[in-house]
Amino acid sequence: MKPRHAAAFALVGWYLLLPPTFPDQLKVNIDAPISKWEHYAAFDSAQDCESTIQYLNDQDKKFTSAQRANPTTDEQSRAEQHVMSECIATDDPRLKEK
């Protein structure tokens, strides 16, 4: 790899994106273009991004049994967003789609 390519590669960061919800439904729209997904956080490495997804999913599992038995629609929607979230490179061309 040429040094200039290595430098460009080092500048790539990662976004943790959550799929949007359908308006007034709180259901996750995984078919929406990546450019419409919700920016949750930015990271220097894919590993840090993936670790955060794991953390969010672990936190969703820590609800008490009463909360799991009767979750609010918002809690269900957010948990589904976490499960469907993706780490996307900051230079991914899909981020520029309209």
N, C-alpha and C positions, 0 to 999 in steps of 0.2 A: 504494500500500500504506500502510495506517495504521501509525503508529509502534508501536503495541502488537503488531500482527501481525509487524512486522519484528523486534521484540524476541523474540517467541516463535520465529520462524524461526531466529534466531541461536542459540537454546539447543539446537537439534537437533544431536545428535552422530551419529556413525556407529560401528557395530560391524562388525568383520570376523568372520563366523561360518563355521565349518567344519561340513559335514554329519557326523552321527554315523556310526559304523560299526555293522554288525549284530553283536550279541553273538557272540563266539567265531568270527567269520568274517573280520574285518578287511576286509570289503567295505563300501563307502560306501552309506549309505541316503539318497539324495537326496529320497525321498518323505516323509521324516520331517517333522513340522511344524517351522517355523522356531524355535518355542519350545524345541525339543529339541536344536537345533544347538549346537555347542561355541563358546563365546565365546573368540576368539583375541586380540583387541585392540580398543581404542576409539580413535576419531579425532575431530578437530574438523571435518574436511571429507571429503566423498566422494572427492575427488581423492587425498588422503593414503591413504585406505583402498584405493582401486583401485591406487595405486602399490605398496602393500605386497603385494597379490595378485600383481602383476607380478613383484615382487622374489622372492617365494616360489617362483613358477613358474620363474623364471630360475635360482634356486639348485638346484631339483630337476633341471634340465637339466645342471648342472655336474658330475654324477657322472662318475667315470672310466668308461672303456669297460668295464672289468671289473665295476664296480658296476652298470652298466646291463645287462650281460649276465646277471648273477645277483643282482638286487636281493632284499633280504629282503621278506617279506610286509608287514612294518611300513613299510618304505620305500615300497613300492608303494601301500599304503593311504594314507599321509600325502601322497604326491604326488597321488593321486586326490582327496583332500580339498582340497588347494590348488587344483586345477583347478576343482573344483565349488564353491569358497567364494563367499560373497556379502557385499557391503556392504549393511547394513540400517540405516535411520535408527533412532535410539534411541526414537523415538515410534511406530514401526511397530506397529499393533495385533496383528499376528501374534505378537509377542514375548510377549503376554499369554495366548495360547491355552493350553488345558490338554489 
